[in-house]
Amino acid sequence: MRILLRTLLFATALSSAALASEALANPTVAPVLTTPDARDARSYARPLIARVTHLDLDLVADFDSGTMSGQAAMDVLAAPGAREIVLDTLELKIAKVTDAQGRDLPWTLGAGDEELGAPLTVQLRGAKRIIVHYASSPGARALQWLAPSLTAGKSKPYLFSQGQDINNRSWIPTQDSPGIRQTWTARIVVPDDLMAVMSGERLTPNGEPAGAGKRAYRFRMDNSVPPYLIALAVGDLTFRELGPRTGVYTEPSMMDRAAAELVDTEKMVTTAEGLYGPYRWGRYDVLVLPPSFPFGGMENPTLTFLTPTFITGDRANVGLVAHELAHSWSGNLVTNATWPDGWLNEGFTTYFENRIMEAQYGAPRAQMEADLDWDGMQADIAEAGGPTADATKLYGDVGGQLAYFKGATFLRTIEQTVGRERWDAYLSSYFDRHAFQPQTTAGFLADLRANLIKGDKALEARLELDQWAYAAGLPDNAVHVKSEVLARVDAQVAAFVGGAPAAQLTASAWTTQEWLRFLNNLPRELAVSRLDDLDSTFKLSDSSNSYIRSAWLELAIANRYDPALPSLEAFLTTVGRGLFLRPLYVGLMRQGDWGQPVAQRIFAKAKPTYHPTVASSLQRIVSGS
């Protein structure tokens, strides 16, 4: 056994060295990390034996069947002696696998797992390029096919994908791990009255003929990216330029509102570059999707996907744009190698977002948003089971938005400890050192120690790096940014709780952030008369601002406030953003005989409008599983 173990370890070392050597020889091939903590438990891939370096998609979007079909051709980098490559799939219908010359290659599909899918193992027989012929299944986890009635225009269907974190294997058979970066191209055939857009350079903006009633759109991504960042949308789309390298895609009826909300986007890119170096992706465009999009935004390279719920008419929520833009450095440029390292994406990005907001809109705005994030972090820690719960650790399966808030607080604490100038110089150099590469938590800490701390034992002790990364709760050096603006809102909370009528509150000019502080800090038990006063004075149940309305509805649910139920049902059946939906369904289920029937009835009605990933998570909530 010892001899066998030594042999396997030696072979793995040789494979790693060979693959690393080839990767260095080809700068478009990103390295794969070889440390044990970089092993991705949520992928079947064995990249140290054989890995995908480039992907070419040629697919047809069939709106009648709700499937994508065609082929995925992959360039393979294999270690000497490697006989097979393992890909990730999820409910794909595999027809055949061939080499570049069309010769059949033997393949097997392993046992399936509901979350991870099934491994597709292909015998290489010396092939350096393989072609998988396949189709996705109806209901593929990454894809949402919308009927015309669920779009803004109400006349044409719509399709969009959501790859993060391991959903793209349901329409692309590749090595679906954030640590295995790939370049790619795509040719997507769609009905000729629709437009396709993707997260790469658009080679045929107007499409090209592809048979009767069809048009094909071609795309290319020359920078290596993690597979979850391959994204597609198809619909009745139009485009408007926002600046020399920025623009917005959306449905025609939404364009004026979307473009007005996004007017600062070009300036925001310049602001971000002034903080942490050049934007390396060419264009930065935005796609504003229908309301069923499950996230606030998705940082797909060159084409951020955004929920329409950020549009409030006052640009109060453009921090969402700043967040997705910041991912162009933290997440897309330097990517978590595994999902337990996800805070390296979201924590860095939340910190960077706040710095963009400060530089572009001033310190008071940034302080408000950072203070609200602190509130959110405290709520998430409590929800996770308190400061000793494992789910409050940065590295691992972090609950709620802790990866965002605790990660940003960690970086802000480093900044205030070493000084902003020194920290910014370090962070810019960090992005340069690790550009287009994966990273682990241990790797980041090692980089900090080598390039920032540099043997300063006193600084090491003050920063408490390992406690931040691996321990539960918050270290005692955590920096809490406090907002003077929100402190004034707190005084209004106290006044209302003390009996002041709603009409006496100085709320007429409040921003979204101020309203969130007010509503979230009100006691969860209020008299019906006090809720009536709030709603009749400020028309909260009728608010078109999704952030304010969802916060109000959470308060209403906690108080079993029946007058808000029509507003609640309308909201839950027209908005698909998980950030808003989950707290409302959780709140209803906690209200026993009053709330549970409401949750189950509304969910049954709304489920067809939700993205598959959101519908699945909400199903578990309303079923009590």
C-alpha positions in Angstrom: 0.0 0.0 0.0 2.8 2.4 0.8 4.5 1.7 -2.5 1.2 2.2 -4.3 0.6 5.5 -2.5 4.1 6.8 -3.3 3.6 5.8 -6.9 0.2 7.7 -7.1 1.7 10.8 -5.4 4.7 10.7 -7.7 2.4 10.4 -10.8 0.2 13.3 -9.6 3.3 15.4 -9.0 4.5 14.7 -12.5 1.1 15.5 -13.9 0.9 18.8 -12.1 4.4 19.7 -13.2 3.6 18.8 -16.8 0.4 20.7 -16.9 1.9 23.7 -15.2 4.7 23.8 -17.7 2.3 23.7 -20.6 0.2 26.4 -19.0 3.2 28.7 -18.7 4.1 28.1 -22.3 0.6 29.3 -23.4 -0.4 32.5 -21.6 -4.1 32.1 -22.4 -4.1 28.9 -20.3 -4.7 29.8 -16.7 -3.0 27.7 -14.1 -4.9 25.2 -11.9 -3.9 25.3 -8.2 -2.5 22.1 -6.9 -2.8 22.6 -3.1 -5.2 20.3 -1.2 -7.4 23.3 -0.3 -7.9 24.0 -4.0 -9.6 20.7 -4.6 -13.2 21.5 -5.7 -15.6 19.0 -3.9 -18.5 20.3 -6.1 -17.0 19.2 -9.4 -16.2 15.8 -10.8 -13.3 17.1 -12.8 -9.8 15.9 -12.2 -7.9 18.8 -13.7 -4.4 17.6 -12.7 -5.0 14.6 -15.0 -6.8 16.3 -17.9 -8.5 19.7 -18.1 -10.5 21.9 -20.5 -8.6 25.0 -21.6 -11.0 26.3 -24.3 -14.6 25.8 -25.2 -16.5 26.3 -28.5 -20.3 26.2 -28.3 -22.6 25.8 -31.3 -26.2 25.7 -30.0 -29.8 26.2 -31.0 -32.2 27.8 -28.6 -35.6 26.0 -29.0 -38.3 28.0 -27.3 -41.0 25.4 -28.1 -39.2 22.6 -26.2 -37.3 24.8 -23.7 -34.0 23.3 -24.6 -30.5 24.2 -26.0 -29.1 21.6 -28.4 -26.0 21.3 -30.5 -22.4 20.7 -29.6 -19.6 21.8 -27.3 -16.1 21.4 -28.6 -13.3 21.5 -26.0 -9.5 21.8 -26.2 -8.0 19.4 -23.7 -4.7 19.7 -21.9 -3.8 16.3 -20.6 -0.9 15.0 -18.4 1.5 12.5 -20.0 -0.2 9.1 -20.1 -3.7 10.5 -19.3 -6.4 8.3 -20.8 -9.6 10.1 -20.0 -11.1 13.4 -19.1 -14.0 14.0 -16.7 -16.7 16.6 -17.3 -19.6 17.9 -15.2 -23.1 17.5 -16.5 -26.6 17.9 -15.1 -29.5 16.2 -16.8 -27.9 16.6 -20.2 -28.9 14.2 -23.0 -25.6 13.1 -24.5 -25.9 11.8 -28.1 -22.2 11.1 -28.9 -18.7 12.3 -28.3 -16.1 12.5 -31.1 -12.6 13.8 -31.6 -11.7 16.7 -34.0 -11.8 14.3 -37.0 -15.3 13.0 -36.2 -14.2 9.7 -34.8 -16.3 8.4 -32.0 -14.8 8.4 -28.5 -16.1 6.0 -25.8 -17.9 7.8 -23.0 -19.8 6.9 -19.9 -22.2 8.9 -17.7 -21.8 8.1 -14.0 -24.4 8.0 -11.3 -26.3 11.2 -10.8 -26.6 13.5 -7.8 -29.5 16.0 -7.5 -27.1 18.9 -6.8 -23.9 17.9 -8.5 -25.3 16.1 -11.6 -23.3 13.3 -13.1 -19.7 12.9 -14.3 -19.2 12.4 -18.1 -16.0 10.4 -18.6 -14.6 10.5 -22.1 -11.8 8.2 -23.2 -9.3 10.5 -25.0 -7.4 8.0 -27.2 -4.8 10.7 -27.7 -7.3 13.4 -28.7 -6.5 17.0 -27.8 -9.9 18.2 -28.8 -13.2 16.5 -28.1 -16.8 17.3 -29.3 -19.8 16.5 -27.2 -23.1 16.4 -29.1 -26.0 16.9 -26.7 -29.2 18.7 -25.6 -30.2 20.2 -22.3 -33.4 19.1 -20.6 -36.5 21.1 -20.2 -36.3 22.8 -16.8 -32.5 22.9 -16.9 -31.3 24.5 -13.6 -29.4 27.4 -15.3 -32.0 28.4 -17.8 -35.3 30.2 -17.4 -37.6 30.3 -20.4 -40.2 33.1 -20.0 -43.5 33.2 -21.7 -44.3 36.6 -23.3 -46.7 37.4 -20.4 -43.7 37.4 -18.0 -41.7 40.1 -20.0 -42.1 43.8 -20.1 -43.3 43.9 -23.7 -45.7 41.0 -23.2 -45.4 40.0 -26.9 -42.2 37.8 -27.3 -40.6 35.1 -25.2 -37.3 35.5 -23.3 -34.5 33.2 -22.2 -31.7 33.9 -19.7 -29.1 31.8 -17.9 -27.7 32.0 -14.4 -24.5 30.0 -14.0 -23.4 30.7 -10.5 -22.5 28.6 -8.8 -22.7 25.2 -10.4 -25.7 25.6 -12.7 -24.0 25.9 -16.1 -23.4 22.2 -16.2 -27.1 21.9 -16.9 -26.6 23.4 -20.4 -22.8 23.2 -21.0 -20.9 19.9 -20.5 -17.6 21.2 -19.2 -15.4 21.2 -16.1 -17.8 23.4 -14.1 -15.4 24.5 -11.3 -14.3 28.1 -10.6 -10.7 27.0 -10.4 -10.6 25.7 -14.0 -10.6 28.8 -16.1 -11.4 28.5 -19.8 -11.5 30.7 -22.9 -14.6 30.3 -25.1 -16.5 31.1 -28.3 -20.2 30.6 -29.1 -22.6 30.5 -32.0 -26.2 30.7 -30.8 -29.1 30.3 -33.2 -32.4 31.9 -32.2 -35.7 33.0 -33.8 -35.0 35.8 -36.1 -37.2 38.3 -34.3 -35.1 37.9 -31.1 -31.6 39.0 -30.2 -29.0 36.9 -28.4 -26.4 38.5 -26.1 -23.6 36.8 -24.1 -20.8 37.6 -21.6 -18.2 38.0 -24.3 -17.2 40.1 -27.2 -20.1 40.4 -29.6 -18.8 39.5 -33.1 -22.1 39.8 -35.0 -24.2 42.4 -33.2 -27.0 42.1 -35.7 -26.7 38.4 -36.2 -26.4 36.5 -39.5 -28.9 34.3 -41.4 -29.1 30.8 -40.1 -32.0 29.2 -42.1 -35.7 30.0 -42.4 -36.8 32.1 -39.5 -33.5 31.9 -37.7 -30.5 34.1 -37.0 -27.1 33.2 -35.5 -25.1 35.4 -33.1 -21.4 34.8 -32.5 -19.4 35.6 -29.4 -15.8 35.3 -28.2 -14.1 35.5 -24.8 -10.3 35.6 -25.1 -9.6 36.0 -21.4 -9.8 32.8 -19.4 -12.8 32.8 -17.1 -14.4 30.4 -14.7 -17.2 28.5 -16.4 -20.0 30.0 -14.2 -19.4 33.3 -15.9 -20.5 32.0 -19.3 -24.0 33.7 -19.7 -26.7 34.0 -22.3 -29.9 36.0 -22.8 -32.3 35.9 -25.7 -35.2 38.3 -26.1 -36.8 41.3 -27.7 -33.8 43.5 -26.9 -32.5 46.9 -27.9 -29.3 48.7 -27.1 -28.4 52.2 -26.1 -24.9 53.6 -25.6 -24.1 55.1 -22.3 -20.5 56.1 -23.0 -17.5 55.1 -25.2 -17.3 51.6 -23.7 -20.6 51.3 -21.8 -24.2 50.7 -22.8 -27.4 49.0 -21.8 -29.5 46.2 -23.4 -33.1 45.8 -22.3 -36.6 45.4 -23.7 -37.7 48.6 -25.7 -40.4 49.5 -23.2 -37.9 49.5 -20.3 -35.1 51.4 -22.1 -35.8 55.0 -21.1 -36.0 54.2 -17.3 -33.1 51.8 -17.4 -30.8 54.3 -19.3 -31.7 57.1 -17.0 -30.8 55.0 -13.9 -27.5 53.9 -15.5 -26.4 57.3 -16.7 -23.3 57.3 -14.4 -22.0 54.0 -15.6 -19.1 55.2 -17.8 -17.9 57.5 -15.0 -18.2 54.6 -12.6 -15.8 52.5 -14.7 -13.3 55.3 -14.7 -13.7 55.7 -10.9 -13.0 52.0 -10.4 -9.9 52.2 -12.6 -8.6 55.1 -10.5 -8.8 52.9 -7.4 -7.3 49.5 -8.4 -6.0 49.6 -12.0 -7.2 49.2 -15.5 -10.5 47.5 -16.5 -9.3 44.6 -18.6 -12.4 43.3 -20.3 -13.0 45.8 -23.2 -16.6 46.9 -22.9 -18.7 47.1 -19.8 -22.4 46.8 -20.8 -25.4 46.1 -18.7 -28.5 43.9 -19.4 -31.6 44.8 -17.5 -33.7 41.7 -17.3 -37.4 40.9 -16.6 -38.4 40.8 -12.9 -37.9 37.0 -12.5 -34.1 37.4 -12.6 -33.1 35.7 -9.3 -30.3 38.0 -8.2 -29.7 41.7 -7.8 -27.0 41.4 -10.4 -24.6 38.9 -11.9 -21.1 40.0 -12.8 -20.9 38.3 -16.2 -17.8 39.6 -18.0 -18.5 42.5 -20.4 -22.2 42.2 -19.7 -23.5 42.6 -16.2 -27.0 41.1 -15.7 -29.2 43.3 -13.5 -32.6 43.0 -11.9 -35.1 45.7 -12.8 -35.8 46.1 -9.1 -32.8 48.4 -8.8 -34.7 51.1 -10.9 -36.3 53.5 -8.5 -36.0 56.7 -10.4 -33.5 58.3 -8.0 -30.4 56.2 -8.6 -30.5 55.3 -4.9 -29.6 51.7 -5.7 -26.7 52.1 -8.2 -24.5 50.6 -5.6 -25.7 47.4 -7.2 -24.0 48.5 -10.4 -20.8 49.4 -8.5 -20.9 46.0 -6.9 -21.1 44.1 -10.2 -18.5 46.4 -11.8 -16.1 45.7 -8.9 -16.4 42.0 -9.7 -14.4 42.8 -12.9 -11.4 42.8 -10.5 -12.5 40.7 -7.6 -14.2 37.6 -8.8 -13.7 37.7 -12.6 -10.0 38.7 -12.7 -9.0 36.9 -9.5 -11.5 34.1 -8.7 -12.2 31.9 -5.7 -10.7 28.5 -6.5 -13.5 26.7 -4.7 -16.9 27.8 -3.3 -15.9 27.7 0.3 -13.5 30.5 -0.8 -16.4 32.5 -2.1 -15.8 35.4 0.3 -12.7 36.2 -1.8 -15.2 37.2 -4.5 -18.1 38.7 -2.5 -16.2 40.2 0.5 -13.6 41.9 -1.7 -16.3 43.2 -4.1 -18.5 44.6 -1.3 -15.5 46.5 0.0 -14.5 47.7 -3.5 -18.2 48.7 -4.2 -18.1 50.9 -1.1 -14.9 52.6 -2.2 -16.4 53.3 -5.7 -19.5 54.8 -4.0 -17.3 57.0 -1.8 -15.2 58.2 -4.7 -18.1 58.9 -6.9 -20.9 60.0 -4.6 -19.1 61.1 -1.4 -18.3 59.8 2.1 -21.8 60.3 3.6 -23.3 58.0 1.0 -20.6 55.3 1.4 -20.9 55.5 5.2 -24.7 55.0 5.0 -24.2 51.9 2.9 -21.4 50.5 5.1 -23.5 51.1 8.2 -26.4 49.2 6.7 -24.1 46.4 5.8 -23.0 46.2 9.4 -26.7 45.8 10.4 -27.1 43.1 7.8 -24.0 41.3 9.1 -25.3 41.3 12.7 -28.7 40.0 11.5 -27.0 37.2 9.5 -24.8 36.2 12.5 -27.9 36.0 14.7 -29.8 34.0 12.0 -26.8 31.6 11.6 -27.0 30.7 15.3 -24.9 33.4 17.0 -21.2 34.3 17.0 -20.0 30.8 17.8 -21.8 29.1 14.9 -19.7 27.5 12.2 -21.9 29.2 9.5 -20.4 32.6 10.6 -16.9 31.6 9.4 -15.6 33.3 6.3 -14.1 30.2 4.9 -16.7 27.5 4.4 -20.5 27.3 3.9 -21.3 30.9 4.9 -25.0 31.7 5.5 -26.9 34.7 4.3 -24.8 37.6 3.0 -22.0 37.1 5.6 -19.5 36.4 2.9 -20.3 39.9 1.6 -20.5 41.8 4.8 -17.9 40.0 7.0 -15.5 39.9 4.1 -15.8 43.6 3.5 -15.4 44.3 7.2 -12.2 42.3 7.2 -10.7 44.3 4.4 -11.9 47.6 5.9 -10.2 46.6 9.2 -6.9 45.9 7.3 -7.3 49.3 5.6 -7.7 51.2 8.8 -4.9 49.3 10.5 -2.2 49.9 7.9 -3.6 53.1 6.3 -5.5 53.6 3.1 -2.5 54.5 0.9 -0.5 51.4 1.8 -3.6 49.2 1.6 -4.6 50.5 -1.9 -1.1 50.0 -3.2 -1.1 46.4 -1.9 -4.6 45.6 -3.3 -3.7 47.0 -6.8 -0.6 44.8 -6.8 -2.5 41.8 -5.6 -4.9 42.1 -8.6 -1.9 42.3 -10.9 -0.1 39.3 -9.4 -3.1 37.0 -9.6 -4.9 38.4 -12.7 -6.9 35.7 -14.6 -6.0 33.1 -11.9 -7.9 31.2 -9.2 -7.1 31.9 -5.5 -7.7 30.2 -2.1 -8.2 31.7 1.3 -4.8 30.3 2.4 -3.3 31.7 -0.8 -4.6 35.2 0.0 -3.4 35.1 3.5 0.1 34.0 2.3 0.1 36.9 -0.2 -0.8 39.3 2.6 2.0 38.1 4.8 4.5 38.2 2.0 3.6 41.5 0.4 2.0 43.6 3.1 3.0 42.4 6.5 6.5 41.4 5.5 7.5 39.9 8.8 6.1 42.6 11.0 5.0 40.5 14.0 3.3 43.4 15.8 1.2 44.1 12.6 0.4 40.4 12.2 -0.9 40.3 15.8 -3.1 43.4 15.3 -4.7 42.1 12.1 -5.8 38.7 13.5 -5.8 37.2 10.0 -6.5 33.6 10.9 -9.2 34.5 13.3 -10.9 36.5 10.5 -10.7 33.8 7.9 -11.3 30.7 9.9 -12.9 31.5 13.2 -16.6 32.0 14.0 -18.1 35.4 14.8 -16.4 38.7 14.6 -12.9 39.4 15.8 -12.6 42.2 18.4 -10.8 44.5 16.0 -13.7 44.7 13.5 -14.2 48.3 12.2 -17.8 49.6 12.3 -18.3 52.6 10.0 -21.1 54.7 11.5 -23.3 57.1 9.5 -24.3 60.4 10.9 -27.2 60.4 8.5 -28.5 57.1 9.8 -28.0 58.2 13.4 -30.6 60.9 12.7 -32.9 58.2 11.3 -32.4 56.3 14.6 -33.7 59.3 16.4 -36.8 59.2 14.3 -37.2 55.5 15.1 -37.1 56.4 18.8 -39.7 59.1 18.3 -42.1 56.9 16.5 -41.8 54.1 19.0 -42.3 56.7 21.7 -45.7 57.5 20.2 -45.1 60.3 17.7 -47.5 60.1 14.8 -46.1 59.2 11.4 -46.9 62.6 10.0 -44.4 64.2 12.4 -41.5 62.2 11.1 -39.0 64.1 8.9 -39.1 61.4 6.2 -40.2 63.3 3.1 -36.8 63.4 1.6 -35.4 60.1 2.9 -33.3 58.0 0.5 -33.8 54.2 0.2 -31.0 53.7 2.7 -32.7 55.9 5.3 -36.0 54.1 4.8 -34.3 50.7 5.2 -32.7 51.8 8.5 -36.1 53.1 9.8 -38.2 50.1 8.9 -35.6 47.4 9.8 -35.1 49.0 13.2 -38.7 49.2 14.2 -39.9 46.7 16.9 -41.3 43.5 15.4 -44.4 44.0 17.5 -46.4 47.1 16.8 -50.1 47.9 17.4 -52.3 47.7 14.3 -53.0 51.4 14.8 -49.3 52.2 14.5 -49.0 50.1 11.3 -52.1 51.8 9.9 -50.6 55.2 10.6 -47.4 54.3 8.8 -49.1 52.9 5.8 -51.7 55.6 5.4 -49.1 58.3 5.7 -46.3 57.0 3.5 -48.3 54.5 1.2 -45.7 51.8 1.9 -47.9 49.0 0.6 -48.0 50.8 -2.7 -44.3 51.7 -2.9 -42.7 51.1 -6.3 -39.3 50.9 -4.6 -38.8 47.1 -4.1 -36.3 47.7 -1.3 -38.6 49.8 0.8 -41.7 47.7 0.0 -40.0 44.4 0.9 -38.8 45.9 4.2 -42.3 47.1 5.0 -43.8 43.7 4.1 -41.3 41.9 6.5 -42.6 44.2 9.3 -46.2 43.6 8.3 -45.7 39.8 8.3 -44.1 39.9 11.8 -47.2 41.7 13.0 -49.8 39.5 11.1 -51.0 42.8 9.5 -53.9 41.7 7.2 -54.2 45.0 5.3 -50.8 44.4 3.8 -51.7 40.9 2.3 -52.9 42.2 -1.1 -49.6 44.1 -1.5 -47.6 41.1 -0.3 -49.3 38.8 -2.9 -48.8 41.3 -5.7 -45.1 41.6 -4.8 -44.4 37.9 -4.5 -46.1 37.2 -7.8 -44.2 39.9 -9.8 -40.7 39.9 -8.3 -38.2 37.1 -8.7 -35.2 38.4 -6.8 -34.3 35.9 -4.1 -32.9 38.6 -1.7 -36.5 39.9 -1.4 -38.4 36.7 -1.6 -36.7 34.4 0.9 -37.2 36.7 4.0 -40.9 37.1 3.1 -41.6 33.4 2.8 -39.5 32.6 5.9 -41.4 35.2 7.8 -44.8 33.8 6.7 -43.8 30.3 7.6 -42.8 31.4 11.1 -46.3 32.8 11.6 -47.9 29.4 11.9 -51.6 29.1 11.2 -51.8 32.7 10.0 -48.8 32.8 7.7 -48.2 29.2 6.4 -51.4 28.9 4.3 -50.6 32.3 2.8 -47.1 31.3 1.9 -48.1 28.0 0.4 -51.0 29.5 -1.6 -48.9 32.3 -3.1 -45.9 30.1 -3.8 -48.1 27.6 -5.8 -49.3 30.6 -7.9 -45.9 32.3 -8.3 -43.6 29.2 -8.7 -43.9 29.2 -12.5 -42.6 32.7 -12.6 -39.5 32.1 -10.5 -36.1 31.0 -11.8 -35.5 27.2 -11.1 -32.8 27.9 -8.5 -35.1 30.3 -6.5 -38.1 28.0 -6.9 -36.1 25.1 -5.5 -34.9 27.0 -2.5 -38.4 28.5 -1.8 -40.0 25.0 -2.2 -37.8 23.8 0.7 -39.0 26.8 2.8 -42.7 26.4 2.3 -42.6 22.7 2.7 -40.7 23.0 5.9 -37.8 20.7 4.7 
